[in-house]
Amino acid sequence: MDFSSKLLENAVYEMSQLPGIGKRTALRLVLHLLKQPEERTNLLSEALTDLRAKVNFCKSCHNISDTEICEICSNHKRDKSLVCVVEDIRDVMAIESTSQYNGLYHVLGGKISPMEGIGPQDLSIVSLVNRVKEGEVKELIFALSSTMEGDTTNFYIYKQLEGLDVTTSTIARGIAVGDELEYADEVTLGRSILNRIPFENSIKAS
């Protein structure tokens, strides 16, 4: 792809580094931005700069937040004895959109994947176990995607919780095996949470 401008080439290159964005799509997006009023482009630039400079991760659940403790964790109407364990922030958004869950969350930041060099130490598993040790959490719902990596992560956490006074469950397999949580429709996802099963049963079934 030949560029008439080095500035254009640099902008397209940086845009193409985003997931799912190829060079042609990046070029289309950059040219679109050039056609917009300058203040619109400045607003986008400022929003991204502010995101990197000011965003926080909740000290309790690791969800993205504007404050040290996110709105979900600080909401007194939420059931603090119930914690849903998810892979990333997109899963929190997906579950919240169902309006079927009133507990808290714990964002792991990924799944155990030796192929990608991701081990337990790279995830927020220690802080999850510590939350359970504090005694307020009575049930953990494993809501990771039904992949080999997701199942491995669930089982690893389950073993770390042995001897602790907490119930573990997993979402019902209304979510197809191999599917990512964020792509499930709201009705299916909501029902899979409401119809969750004891985690021990999922081990026997697999």
ChimeraX attribute file (.defattr): number of C-alpha atoms within 10 A of each C-alpha:
attribute: neighborCount
match mode: 1-to-1
recipient: residues
	/A:1	6
	/A:2	5
	/A:3	10
	/A:4	7
	/A:5	9
	/A:6	9
	/A:7	10
	/A:8	14
	/A:9	17
	/A:10	12
	/A:11	16
	/A:12	22
	/A:13	16
	/A:14	11
	/A:15	18
	/A:16	18
	/A:17	12
	/A:18	10
	/A:19	7
	/A:20	8
	/A:21	13
	/A:22	14
	/A:23	16
	/A:24	12
	/A:25	14
	/A:26	20
	/A:27	20
	/A:28	12
	/A:29	16
	/A:30	17
	/A:31	14
	/A:32	11
	/A:33	15
	/A:34	13
	/A:35	10
	/A:36	10
	/A:37	9
	/A:38	10
	/A:39	9
	/A:40	13
	/A:41	15
	/A:42	12
	/A:43	11
	/A:44	12
	/A:45	12
	/A:46	12
	/A:47	12
	/A:48	11
	/A:49	12
	/A:50	11
	/A:51	12
	/A:52	10
	/A:53	9
	/A:54	10
	/A:55	14
	/A:56	17
	/A:57	16
	/A:58	20
	/A:59	15
	/A:60	18
	/A:61	23
	/A:62	21
	/A:63	24
	/A:64	19
	/A:65	16
	/A:66	14
	/A:67	13
	/A:68	15
	/A:69	19
	/A:70	19
	/A:71	14
	/A:72	19
	/A:73	20
	/A:74	13
	/A:75	13
	/A:76	9
	/A:77	10
	/A:78	14
	/A:79	14
	/A:80	19
	/A:81	15
	/A:82	20
	/A:83	23
	/A:84	25
	/A:85	24
	/A:86	24
	/A:87	23
	/A:88	20
	/A:89	18
	/A:90	15
	/A:91	22
	/A:92	22
	/A:93	11
	/A:94	18
	/A:95	24
	/A:96	15
	/A:97	15
	/A:98	16
	/A:99	11
	/A:100	16
	/A:101	16
	/A:102	16
	/A:103	19
	/A:104	22
	/A:105	26
	/A:106	27
	/A:107	25
	/A:108	25
	/A:109	16
	/A:110	20
	/A:111	25
	/A:112	23
	/A:113	15
	/A:114	10
	/A:115	8
	/A:116	8
	/A:117	8
	/A:118	13
	/A:119	14
	/A:120	17
	/A:121	9
	/A:122	14
	/A:123	18
	/A:124	17
	/A:125	20
	/A:126	14
	/A:127	16
	/A:128	22
	/A:129	15
	/A:130	11
	/A:131	16
	/A:132	19
	/A:133	14
	/A:134	8
	/A:135	12
	/A:136	13
	/A:137	18
	/A:138	15
	/A:139	18
	/A:140	25
	/A:141	24
	/A:142	28
	/A:143	26
	/A:144	25
	/A:145	24
	/A:146	19
	/A:147	15
	/A:148	14
	/A:149	18
	/A:150	22
	/A:151	19
	/A:152	15
	/A:153	23
	/A:154	25
	/A:155	16
	/A:156	14
	/A:157	18
	/A:158	18
	/A:159	9
	/A:160	13
	/A:161	18
	/A:162	9
	/A:163	7
	/A:164	12
	/A:165	14
	/A:166	18
	/A:167	16
	/A:168	21
	/A:169	23
	/A:170	23
	/A:171	25
	/A:172	20
	/A:173	18
	/A:174	16
	/A:175	19
	/A:176	13
	/A:177	11
	/A:178	12
	/A:179	13
	/A:180	16
	/A:181	22
	/A:182	17
	/A:183	12
	/A:184	17
	/A:185	14
	/A:186	17
	/A:187	13
	/A:188	14
	/A:189	25
	/A:190	22
	/A:191	17
	/A:192	19
	/A:193	23
	/A:194	12
	/A:195	14
	/A:196	18
	/A:197	18
	/A:198	16
	/A:199	19
	/A:200	14
	/A:201	11
	/A:202	15
	/A:203	11
	/A:204	7
	/A:205	6
	/A:206	6
